[in-house]
Amino acid sequence: SQLSSLQEQFKRKLEGARFRSINEELYSTSSESAFQDFQQNPEKFDIYHRGYREQAAVWPVNPLDGIINWIRRSYRTAVVADMGCGDARLSETLTQSDKFTVHSFDLVSVNPRVTACNIAHTPLESETVDVAVFCLSLMGVDCHDFIREAHRILKPGGVVKIVEVRSRFEGNHNQERFRDYLQACGFEIRAMDTMGENKMFFDVECVKVGDCPKVRPLFALKACQYKKR
């Protein structure tokens, strides 16, 4: 009926508004606060990821597809940590082959593949991972601690693969500051901004080559704000 159609439109607008509100919260709070909040209110995670999937459906490319292809090209076998995994599609795809082991982490466990945790403090042992992936997951006021955790869990020579929305790096030489922070944390930049003409996403690939001293964060990423649809 016409009424039910209007009700459906209204419901979608409300969910869109809640998605944008939750997104803003995730960028403006600490990872531990977000973890505690989502553990107590898991429906917020569902709303967020429904909204996220709607946004991703209209992107020209999904960066996770590129990361999956890169891992398949680059490794015969690997242990991968997916930091901020959502519904763990990376794990679902890669572990169809027994060449890959994937540990998937996010604020809420939406399926058995996902371990719920604050990704600044995963339950993995030190130096047990070949690849740490951050696909649009450097959220929160302490996201620099995620980089330090990646350093802890990576084997020497292990690789961090990061993809973020390009607009988060605009102004104040933030790309350079982000690179400098990675280097200060014991990483060597192997590739940066390799997505060519893609104007939406920015990527970094770096290798663990040294220790990770307690250094002051040198970068401040902008929040990613999604438009109304």
C-alpha positions as CSV (number, residue, x, y, z in Angstrom):
1,S,0.0,0.0,0.0
2,Q,1.0,3.7,-0.3
3,L,1.1,4.0,3.4
4,S,3.4,1.0,3.9
5,S,5.7,2.4,1.2
6,L,5.9,5.7,3.0
7,Q,6.5,3.9,6.3
8,E,9.3,2.0,4.7
9,Q,10.9,5.2,3.4
10,F,10.6,6.8,6.8
11,K,12.2,3.7,8.4
12,R,15.1,3.9,6.0
13,K,15.6,7.6,6.7
14,L,15.6,6.9,10.4
15,E,18.2,4.1,10.0
16,G,20.3,6.3,7.8
17,A,20.3,9.0,10.5
18,R,21.2,6.5,13.2
19,F,24.0,5.1,11.0
20,R,25.5,8.6,10.5
21,S,25.2,9.2,14.3
22,I,26.9,5.9,15.2
23,N,29.6,6.6,12.6
24,E,30.3,10.0,14.2
25,E,30.5,8.3,17.7
26,L,33.0,5.8,16.5
27,Y,35.4,8.5,15.2
28,S,35.1,10.7,18.3
29,T,35.5,8.2,21.1
30,S,38.2,5.8,22.3
31,S,38.3,2.2,21.0
32,E,37.7,0.9,24.6
33,S,34.6,3.1,25.0
34,A,33.3,2.0,21.6
35,F,33.9,-1.7,22.6
36,Q,32.0,-1.4,25.9
37,D,29.2,0.5,24.2
38,F,28.7,-2.0,21.4
39,Q,28.9,-5.0,23.8
40,Q,26.1,-3.5,25.7
41,N,24.2,-2.3,22.6
42,P,25.0,-4.8,19.8
43,E,22.0,-3.6,17.7
44,K,24.1,-0.4,17.1
45,F,26.7,-2.6,15.3
46,D,24.0,-4.1,13.1
47,I,22.6,-0.7,12.2
48,Y,26.1,0.6,11.4
49,H,27.0,-2.3,9.2
50,R,23.7,-2.2,7.3
51,G,24.4,1.5,6.6
52,Y,28.0,0.7,5.7
53,R,26.9,-2.0,3.2
54,E,24.4,0.5,1.6
55,Q,27.2,3.0,1.1
56,A,29.7,0.4,-0.2
57,A,27.2,-0.8,-2.8
58,V,27.5,2.5,-4.7
59,W,31.4,2.8,-4.5
60,P,33.2,2.4,-7.8
61,V,35.4,-0.2,-6.2
62,N,35.4,-2.0,-2.9
63,P,38.9,-1.8,-1.4
64,L,38.5,-5.1,0.4
65,D,38.4,-6.9,-3.0
66,G,41.7,-5.3,-3.8
67,I,43.2,-6.4,-0.5
68,I,42.0,-10.0,-1.0
69,N,43.5,-10.1,-4.5
70,W,46.8,-8.6,-3.2
71,I,47.1,-11.3,-0.5
72,R,46.4,-14.0,-3.0
73,R,49.1,-12.6,-5.4
74,S,51.7,-11.9,-2.7
75,Y,51.6,-15.0,-0.5
76,R,51.6,-18.8,-1.0
77,T,50.5,-19.1,2.6
78,A,50.0,-16.6,5.4
79,V,48.5,-15.9,8.8
80,V,46.4,-12.7,8.5
81,A,44.8,-10.5,11.1
82,D,41.8,-8.6,9.8
83,M,41.6,-5.6,12.2
84,G,38.0,-4.2,12.1
85,C,36.6,-7.0,10.0
86,G,32.9,-6.4,9.9
87,D,31.2,-9.6,8.8
88,A,34.7,-11.2,8.1
89,R,34.3,-11.4,4.3
90,L,38.1,-11.5,4.0
91,S,38.3,-14.6,6.2
92,E,35.3,-16.2,4.4
93,T,37.0,-15.7,1.0
94,L,40.6,-16.5,1.8
95,T,40.0,-19.6,4.0
96,Q,38.3,-21.4,1.1
97,S,41.9,-22.4,0.6
98,D,43.8,-24.1,3.4
99,K,46.8,-21.8,2.5
100,F,45.5,-19.0,4.7
101,T,44.7,-18.6,8.4
102,V,42.7,-15.5,9.1
103,H,42.0,-14.0,12.6
104,S,39.1,-11.6,12.4
105,F,38.5,-8.9,15.0
106,D,35.8,-6.3,15.5
107,L,33.7,-4.7,18.3
108,V,30.9,-7.3,18.0
109,S,31.0,-10.9,16.9
110,V,28.4,-11.2,14.1
111,N,29.3,-14.7,13.2
112,P,31.6,-17.5,14.4
113,R,34.6,-16.2,12.4
114,V,34.7,-12.9,14.3
115,T,36.4,-12.4,17.8
116,A,34.9,-9.4,19.6
117,C,37.6,-7.2,21.1
118,N,39.1,-3.7,21.2
119,I,41.5,-4.0,18.2
120,A,44.1,-2.0,20.2
121,H,44.4,-5.1,22.4
122,T,43.8,-8.3,20.5
123,P,44.2,-11.8,22.1
124,L,46.9,-12.8,19.6
125,E,50.4,-13.8,20.8
126,S,53.3,-11.5,19.8
127,E,55.0,-12.1,16.5
128,T,52.5,-14.6,15.1
129,V,51.1,-12.8,12.1
130,D,52.3,-12.3,8.5
131,V,49.8,-9.7,7.4
132,A,47.7,-7.2,9.4
133,V,44.9,-5.5,7.5
134,F,43.1,-2.3,8.3
135,C,40.4,-1.8,5.7
136,L,38.6,1.5,6.6
137,S,39.0,0.7,10.3
138,L,41.3,3.3,11.7
139,M,38.5,4.8,13.7
140,G,38.5,6.4,17.1
141,V,40.6,9.0,18.9
142,D,43.3,6.4,19.7
143,C,43.6,4.7,16.3
144,H,47.4,5.2,16.5
145,D,47.3,2.4,19.1
146,F,46.0,0.0,16.5
147,I,49.2,0.5,14.6
148,R,51.2,-0.3,17.7
149,E,49.1,-3.5,18.2
150,A,49.8,-4.5,14.6
151,H,53.5,-4.1,15.2
152,R,53.2,-6.3,18.3
153,I,51.4,-9.2,16.6
154,L,53.4,-9.1,13.3
155,K,56.4,-11.3,12.8
156,P,59.7,-9.5,11.9
157,G,59.2,-8.7,8.2
158,G,55.5,-8.9,8.5
159,V,53.4,-6.4,6.5
160,V,50.6,-3.9,7.4
161,K,48.2,-3.2,4.6
162,I,46.0,-0.1,5.2
163,V,43.3,1.4,3.1
164,E,41.4,4.5,4.2
165,V,39.1,7.2,2.7
166,R,41.4,9.7,1.0
167,S,39.5,12.7,2.4
168,R,40.6,11.8,5.9
169,F,44.2,12.8,5.0
170,E,43.4,16.2,3.6
171,G,45.2,19.2,5.0
172,N,48.2,19.7,7.3
173,H,50.4,17.3,5.4
174,N,48.6,14.4,7.0
175,Q,49.8,11.8,4.5
176,E,53.4,12.7,5.3
177,R,52.7,12.7,9.0
178,F,51.0,9.4,8.8
179,R,54.0,8.0,6.9
180,D,56.4,9.5,9.5
181,Y,54.4,7.9,12.4
182,L,54.5,4.5,10.7
183,Q,58.3,4.8,10.3
184,A,58.6,5.9,14.0
185,C,56.7,2.8,15.0
186,G,59.3,0.5,13.4
187,F,57.8,0.2,9.9
188,E,59.4,0.7,6.5
189,I,57.1,2.1,3.8
190,R,57.0,-0.4,0.9
191,A,54.3,1.2,-1.2
192,M,52.0,4.3,-0.7
193,D,49.0,5.6,-2.7
194,T,49.1,2.8,-5.3
195,M,45.5,3.0,-6.3
196,G,46.3,5.3,-9.2
197,E,43.3,7.3,-10.5
198,N,41.1,6.2,-7.6
199,K,40.1,9.5,-6.0
200,M,38.2,7.9,-3.1
201,F,40.8,5.7,-1.3
202,F,44.4,6.0,-0.1
203,D,46.5,3.0,0.7
204,V,49.8,2.2,2.5
205,E,51.8,-1.0,2.6
206,C,54.6,-1.2,5.1
207,V,57.0,-3.8,6.6
208,K,58.0,-4.4,10.2
209,V,61.7,-3.8,10.4
210,G,62.5,-2.4,13.9
211,D,61.2,-1.9,17.4
212,C,58.2,0.2,18.2
213,P,59.1,2.8,20.9
214,K,56.3,4.7,22.6
215,V,56.1,7.7,20.3
216,R,53.7,10.6,20.3
217,P,51.1,10.3,17.5
218,L,52.2,12.5,14.6
219,F,48.9,12.4,12.7
220,A,45.3,13.2,13.2
221,L,42.9,11.7,10.7
222,K,39.7,13.4,9.9
223,A,36.4,11.6,10.6
224,C,34.8,10.0,7.5
225,Q,31.3,11.6,7.1
226,Y,28.8,9.8,4.9
227,K,26.3,11.7,2.9
228,K,22.5,11.3,3.2
229,R,21.0,9.0,0.6
